[in-house]
Amino acid sequence: MIVDLLADQRIVEIGTREHGPISLAVTERGEGTPVVFCHGFPELGYSWRHQLDAVSAAGYRGIAPDQRGYGASSAPEPVDAYGLTELCGDLDALCETLGIDQAVFVGHDWGGFVAWGMPVLHPQRCLGVVGVCSPYVPFPTTDVLRMLVGGRDEAMYMLWFQEPGVAEAVMDPQSSLLFERLTRTGVPPEQIGANALVDGQFDMNPFRRLGSLVTLGEPVCAPEDLAVYQRIFAETGFRGGINWYRNIDRNHIEHPDVGVQPIDLPALMITAEWDPALSPALSLGMEDRCADLERVMIERAGHWVQQEYPDEVNAALVGWLRRRFP
């Protein structure tokens, strides 16, 4: 289904080595050193609207695509079109098409793993990397995830996502409710327990039980911004983004160095104190793999930190950019 472009987006046709040419819906602002923003799940390039304003005002060129499978960008049918090879290849091809030799890559959530993959898969394209919540570590395999929930695949959303069509059948009809319930501000860790138990057992899959979730925190964005996500995902569904998860074992086999190989480029790790999905603790030890690493933690922030605390994230990001790429 074709989704209407947002007011500040344009379609960029890119050629890729894998699965042929695709198109990406891209928002650009400003001029100067390019900063490419990679969104997570289930999000859009729109999630970086506050950061695009900030970096462009500071003299940089901000670029935020709807990545493969999202929004008005191409969403190929094959599941194997959504591996790290393809996702990082898209960013490399996008830079080539836009006439960009090198860029800084900023990623949040799943987009963070893509951003951290760039200096490993396409080192010639990278000036620096910024992880927002997502640390530079290997993505867990399905075997590791299965151990966390004692083999109960339905209790871990990334495992529940593996069978094509299962998650989509539940999530697609509830796109509005999903964003209402899950895109919330951070809450203290002790409150998360209200949604972490099902029938007395640990459960890490809010997507299959949206109607029974206890509402925590406040909406992370204004009603008009929330409506953007609700409208677009009501049209596209979640298949494209879920397919990223269906390639995690393949990614581990094809790219075992991502998360392990030392990186000597300038790197910034922005963590969110109250992120229940990507705790700051997951980033411990990154100094052993990132030789030039700076850190900032946003206090009291939840998972959607760049929308919940845009001023604090922007100050950290722009300050680092000015120090490292003036």
PyMOL commands that set and color helices and strands:
alter all, ss='L'
color gray80, all
select helices_A, chain A and resi 45-57+79-82+84-97+110-121+123-125+142-148+153-155+157-160+166-182+189-195+206-208+210-212+223-236+239-245+248-254+280-283+286-288+305-308+310-324
alter helices_A, ss='H'
color red, helices_A
select strands_A, chain A and resi 9-14+22-29+34-38+61-66+103-108+126-132+197-198+201-202+263-272+290-298
alter strands_A, ss='S'
color yellow, strands_A
deselect
rebuild
show_as cartoon
